[in-house]
Amino acid sequence: MSLYRKRLKLVKGEGVYVWDSQGRRYMDLVAGIGVNVLGHNHPEWVSAIKEQLEKLVVAGPMFEHEERDEMLEELAKWADYEYVYMGNSGTEAVEAAIKFARLYTGRKEIVAMTNAFHGRTMGALSATWKPKYRKDFEPLVPGFKHIPFNNVEAAKEAITRETAAVIFEPIQGEGGIVPAKKEFVKTLRDLTEDVGALLIADEVQTGLRTGRFLAIEHYKVMPDIVTMGKGIGNGVPVSLTLTNFDVERGKHGSTFGGNPLACKAVATTLRILRKEKLVEKAEEKFIEVEAPNVIMTRGMGLMIGIVMRKPVGRFVEELQNRGYLVHTAGQRVIRLLPPLIITKDQIMEVKSAIEGVINDISGGESRVSQEAG
């Protein structure tokens, strides 16, 4: 039985490196699409998870447990929200946010952004923009509309007293690593407050990576709802939906949400991030790639997009051949989401490797073009 087309088969990881089934080592700049913020096999994290596996893995949402208390205590050191609802993936956090917004406001309309990606379940998919994700599953959930990202005038026209919530990513991930403009974010906050709608910041990919716990902190704006996932558990499936208002018991729930193992993973991840100051250090590790065919480098901290003039497939393949695993964000953006433990020397090595690959391929293409001419 095969789930996917044949790909590189990874068998182990250590720090920022992984090894394939042939014993070859790679620097992992994908990190499970931004998941392994502590890298692979972090000894303190592994020890805590092993201990928890032998103690208590599930309890059921109707019971309290000390791991949840531990997680809430750690989370309170990072985020100033009164309530947290736990799920198992980023898309579940988005589903919860949409439900909570409709329940709280009594309205139905959700305003989302062009090029947004919020997940693949039906509600999150309705907020997601690209037709390639949506078209095979329509009709989707009604009541969603999309406006151009970073377009202030479009926001002013779209957000009305019919709007339950506006959902956006402070930096669009799948959309090409595109940061929101400060004026745009301020406009969203002002407009939603004026009409009594809620502002939802989707931080599933941006959380922890930009030099702040939440990327929205760079904008000095307080959303009504925040969604988190990916790196918050360092590999254990878990998500958070943060709010300052309660939801009536029974209106939302999850069998596995908030289980002791997930809570221990979040608490341990946050404690290590805090002790090693990995979130704060991420901001100074941003790199600018300068090479032929590179239009720009954009993003924040360790959420980096290298925008190319041509499709990036060949560059990604050659980087893998040279021992560097990178991801993409569309056809023309190389995406880097490395573990936060990556050192400055290592990230500079990455910069040199990417520039070397781009120079070699671009130079080779130039020579072929000249010979053909």
C-alpha positions in Angstrom: 0.0 0.0 0.0 1.3 3.4 -0.9 0.0 6.7 0.5 2.1 9.1 -1.7 4.4 9.1 -4.7 7.9 7.9 -3.9 9.9 10.5 -2.0 13.0 10.7 0.2 12.7 8.2 3.0 13.9 9.7 6.3 14.8 7.3 9.1 16.2 9.4 12.0 17.0 13.0 13.1 19.3 14.8 15.5 19.3 18.5 16.0 19.0 20.3 12.7 19.9 17.2 10.7 18.0 14.1 9.4 19.3 11.0 7.7 17.7 9.0 4.8 17.5 5.2 4.4 20.8 5.3 2.5 22.6 6.8 5.5 23.0 10.3 3.9 22.7 13.3 6.1 20.7 16.5 5.3 20.2 19.8 7.0 16.5 19.9 7.7 15.1 23.4 6.8 11.6 22.1 6.4 11.2 20.8 10.0 7.9 19.0 9.3 6.6 22.2 7.7 7.6 24.4 10.7 6.9 21.8 13.4 10.2 20.7 14.9 11.1 24.1 16.5 13.4 22.3 19.0 15.0 20.2 16.3 15.0 16.5 16.2 15.6 14.4 19.4 16.0 17.3 21.8 17.1 15.4 25.0 15.0 17.3 27.5 11.9 17.2 25.4 12.3 13.5 24.6 12.8 12.7 28.3 9.6 14.5 29.3 7.6 12.7 26.6 9.0 9.3 27.5 8.1 9.9 31.2 4.6 11.0 30.2 4.0 7.9 28.0 4.7 5.8 31.1 2.4 7.9 33.3 -0.8 9.0 31.5 -1.5 9.5 27.8 -5.3 10.1 27.7 -7.8 11.2 30.3 -10.9 12.4 28.3 -12.1 16.0 28.1 -14.4 15.6 31.2 -11.4 15.2 33.6 -8.7 17.6 34.9 -5.1 16.6 35.0 -1.9 18.2 36.2 -0.3 18.3 32.8 -3.0 20.7 31.7 -2.3 22.9 34.7 1.4 22.8 33.8 0.7 23.8 30.2 -1.6 26.7 31.2 1.1 28.0 33.6 3.7 28.0 30.9 1.4 29.5 28.3 0.5 32.3 30.6 4.1 33.4 30.5 3.8 34.0 26.8 0.3 35.0 25.9 -2.3 37.2 27.7 -5.5 35.3 26.8 -8.0 34.1 29.4 -9.2 30.9 27.6 -7.5 28.2 25.6 -9.3 25.5 23.6 -7.2 22.5 22.5 -7.4 20.5 19.4 -5.0 18.3 17.4 -4.1 20.3 14.3 -3.9 23.9 13.0 -7.0 23.4 10.8 -9.0 22.3 13.9 -7.9 25.5 15.6 -9.3 27.5 12.7 -12.5 25.5 12.7 -12.9 26.3 16.4 -12.2 30.0 15.7 -14.8 30.2 13.0 -17.4 28.5 15.2 -16.6 30.7 18.2 -16.9 33.9 16.1 -20.3 32.9 14.7 -21.5 31.9 18.2 -20.2 35.0 19.9 -21.5 37.6 17.4 -24.6 35.8 16.2 -23.5 36.7 12.7 -22.5 34.4 9.8 -20.2 36.3 7.5 -16.4 35.6 7.6 -14.0 37.8 5.7 -10.8 36.1 4.6 -7.9 37.1 2.3 -6.8 36.2 -1.2 -3.8 33.8 -1.2 -4.8 32.7 2.3 -4.3 29.2 3.6 -6.1 28.1 6.7 -6.5 24.4 6.4 -8.3 21.6 4.5 -11.4 20.8 6.6 -14.6 22.3 5.3 -14.7 25.5 7.4 -11.0 26.2 7.2 -11.1 25.3 3.5 -13.8 27.9 2.9 -11.5 30.5 4.3 -8.6 29.2 2.2 -8.4 31.0 -1.2 -6.7 29.0 -3.9 -9.0 27.2 -6.2 -6.7 24.1 -6.4 -7.5 23.4 -2.7 -11.2 24.2 -3.0 -12.7 23.2 -6.3 -13.0 19.4 -5.8 -14.9 19.9 -2.6 -17.5 22.5 -3.4 -20.0 23.6 -2.4 -18.1 24.7 0.7 -19.5 26.4 3.9 -21.5 29.5 2.9 -20.9 32.9 4.3 -17.2 33.4 3.3 -15.8 36.1 1.1 -12.2 37.0 0.2 -10.6 40.4 -0.2 -7.2 41.3 -1.6 -4.5 40.9 1.1 -2.9 44.2 2.2 -5.6 46.3 0.4 -7.0 48.8 2.9 -9.7 50.1 0.6 -11.0 46.6 0.0 -11.2 46.0 3.7 -13.1 49.2 4.3 -15.7 48.1 1.7 -16.0 44.5 2.8 -16.2 44.7 6.6 -19.7 45.6 7.7 -22.2 45.0 10.5 -23.0 41.7 8.8 -19.4 40.5 9.5 -18.8 38.0 12.3 -15.0 37.9 11.9 -12.0 38.7 9.8 -9.4 36.0 9.6 -5.8 36.6 8.3 -2.2 35.4 8.6 0.3 38.0 9.8 2.6 36.5 7.3 1.0 34.4 4.6 2.7 31.1 4.5 1.4 29.0 1.6 0.7 32.3 -0.1 4.4 33.0 -0.6 5.8 34.2 2.8 4.1 37.6 2.4 4.0 39.8 5.5 1.0 41.9 6.3 1.5 45.7 6.1 1.1 47.5 9.4 -1.4 49.9 8.0 -3.5 47.0 6.8 -3.5 45.2 10.2 -4.4 48.4 12.0 -7.2 49.0 9.6 -8.6 45.4 10.2 -8.5 46.0 13.9 -10.1 49.4 13.8 -12.9 48.3 11.4 -13.7 45.1 13.3 -14.0 47.1 16.5 -16.2 49.7 14.8 -18.7 47.1 13.6 -18.6 44.7 16.5 -16.8 41.9 14.5 -14.0 39.8 15.8 -10.4 39.7 14.5 -8.8 36.3 14.1 -5.0 36.0 13.7 -4.1 32.6 12.2 -0.6 32.0 13.8 -0.5 28.3 13.0 2.7 28.8 10.9 3.9 32.2 12.1 3.7 31.5 15.9 7.2 31.2 17.6 9.1 31.9 14.4 9.4 35.7 14.0 11.2 36.8 17.1 8.0 37.1 19.1 5.7 34.4 20.6 3.1 35.7 18.1 3.9 37.5 14.8 1.0 39.8 15.5 3.0 41.3 18.4 5.1 43.1 15.8 2.0 45.0 14.8 1.0 46.1 18.3 -2.5 44.8 17.8 -4.5 42.5 20.0 -6.7 40.0 18.1 -9.9 38.6 19.6 -8.9 35.0 18.6 -5.6 33.5 17.9 -5.0 30.0 16.4 -1.8 28.1 16.9 -0.5 24.7 15.9 2.6 23.2 14.2 5.6 24.0 16.5 3.7 24.5 19.7 4.0 20.8 20.5 7.4 20.2 18.7 5.9 17.2 16.8 3.1 15.9 19.0 -0.2 16.8 17.2 -1.7 19.7 19.1 -3.4 23.0 18.5 -4.6 26.0 20.5 -7.4 28.5 20.0 -6.9 31.5 22.3 -9.7 33.8 23.3 -10.8 36.3 26.0 -14.4 35.0 26.0 -15.8 31.6 27.1 -17.8 29.2 25.0 -20.6 27.3 26.6 -19.7 23.8 27.5 -21.0 21.3 24.9 -20.9 23.9 22.0 -17.4 22.7 21.0 -15.2 19.8 22.0 -12.6 17.2 21.0 -12.0 13.7 22.2 -8.2 14.0 22.0 -8.0 17.8 22.6 -6.0 18.6 25.7 -4.9 15.1 26.5 -2.0 14.7 29.0 0.6 13.8 26.4 -0.2 16.9 24.2 -0.3 19.2 27.3 3.1 17.8 28.4 4.5 18.4 24.9 3.3 22.0 24.8 4.5 22.8 28.4 7.9 21.2 27.7 8.3 22.9 24.4 7.5 26.4 25.8 9.7 25.8 28.8 12.7 25.0 26.6 12.0 27.9 24.3 11.9 30.2 27.3 15.0 28.9 28.9 17.1 28.9 25.7 15.6 32.2 24.5 15.0 30.5 21.1 12.0 32.7 20.1 13.8 35.9 20.7 17.0 34.7 18.9 15.0 33.8 15.8 14.7 37.5 14.8 18.4 37.9 14.3 18.8 34.8 12.2 16.9 36.1 9.2 19.0 35.9 6.0 19.0 37.9 2.7 19.8 35.7 -0.3 21.6 37.6 -3.1 22.0 35.7 -6.4 20.9 35.8 -10.0 17.2 35.2 -10.5 16.4 36.2 -6.9 13.9 39.0 -6.8 13.8 39.4 -3.0 13.9 37.7 0.3 11.0 38.3 2.6 9.5 37.2 5.9 10.6 37.6 9.5 13.0 35.7 11.7 13.1 32.0 10.8 10.1 32.2 8.4 11.9 33.0 5.2 10.8 33.2 1.6 13.2 33.5 -1.3 11.3 34.9 -4.3 12.6 33.8 -7.7 12.1 34.9 -11.2 11.4 31.4 -12.4 10.0 28.1 -11.0 12.0 26.8 -8.1 11.8 23.1 -8.6 15.3 22.6 -10.1 16.8 24.7 -7.3 15.1 22.7 -4.6 16.2 19.4 -6.2 19.8 20.5 -6.4 19.8 21.7 -2.8 18.6 18.3 -1.7 21.4 16.7 -3.8 23.9 18.9 -1.9 22.4 18.0 1.5 19.8 20.7 2.2 16.1 20.1 2.5 13.9 23.1 1.7 10.2 23.6 1.0 8.3 25.8 -1.4 5.5 28.4 -1.1 4.1 28.4 -4.6 6.0 27.8 -7.8 8.5 30.7 -7.4 9.3 30.9 -3.7 11.8 28.8 -1.7 10.5 28.5 1.8 12.7 28.0 4.9 11.2 27.0 8.2 14.2 25.6 10.1 14.3 24.5 13.7 14.8 27.4 16.0 17.9 25.8 17.4 19.7 26.5 14.2 22.8 28.5 14.9 23.9 31.7 13.2 26.8 29.8 11.6 24.5 27.2 10.3 22.0 29.7 8.8 24.9 31.5 7.1 25.9 28.1 5.7 22.4 27.8 4.3 22.7 31.2 2.7 25.9 30.3 1.0 24.6 26.9 -0.2 21.4 28.5 -1.7 23.4 31.3 -3.4 25.8 28.7 -4.7 23.1 26.5 -6.2 21.3 29.5 -7.7 24.6 30.8 -9.2 25.6 27.4 -10.6 22.2 26.8 -12.2 21.7 30.3 -13.5 25.3 30.4 -14.8 24.8 27.0 -16.6 21.5 28.2 -18.1 23.2 31.4 -19.3 26.0 29.4 -21.0 23.5 27.1 -22.7 21.5 30.2 -23.9 24.7 31.8 -25.3 25.7 28.6 -27.1 22.2 28.2 -28.6 22.4 31.8 -29.8 
